[in-house]
């Protein structure tokens, strides 16, 4: 497919670069390759190709309307978990990755549609800060994150009408917790109990050691839990921070 080169408009070039990098961060954070998106598009029969995604992410694609429409369809399918059945060229692995993915969000935290993608491309709308350049993990951010983890744990045992002790036992039974050390589990327990001792240094150590947050990973797999959208957003920011 022929690629139209970007013009010399500085502002458009900047917004094109911004959304390209932001989309790449979203894709990589969700463990999706450009090929998986291509395979989905072939199965869904929409014109969204890996070469287009590559040029889009590198800021060298000036897409036609069909590209934005296809991105919107793709994103909504991820949000609704309505994916094509496995078939030749679209494997179970491809489908499973997409089922686990979170949709790309607009600057207000809503599911981005074709209009949003175009608006971000031309700079009429900013990208969500989740997909911006990684920010430093500050003490203030860690404090708020810990507070939301505590809130989520409390909401869970209240919704389930069980004691904090029983909720903690269920938490420790989660597969995501199997490799968490006893010492680190004590730190997680303190967070759930509302102790304000968790700091940015400990958060970085957790992320370096586990490549994610064990407190969040354990919570999100608990049966019947209703994850707080704010906690989801804070977790995405935390794991992508410096």
Secondary structure as UniProt FT lines:
FT   HELIX           10..29
FT   TURN            30..31
FT   HELIX           34..44
FT   HELIX           50..57
FT   TURN            58..59
FT   HELIX           65..80
FT   TURN            88..89
FT   HELIX           92..100
FT   TURN            107..108
FT   HELIX           114..121
FT   TURN            122..123
FT   HELIX           129..131
FT   HELIX           139..159
FT   TURN            160..161
FT   HELIX           164..172
FT   HELIX           175..177
FT   TURN            178..179
FT   HELIX           182..192
FT   TURN            193..194
FT   TURN            196..197
FT   HELIX           200..210
FT   HELIX           214..220
FT   TURN            223..224
FT   HELIX           229..239
//
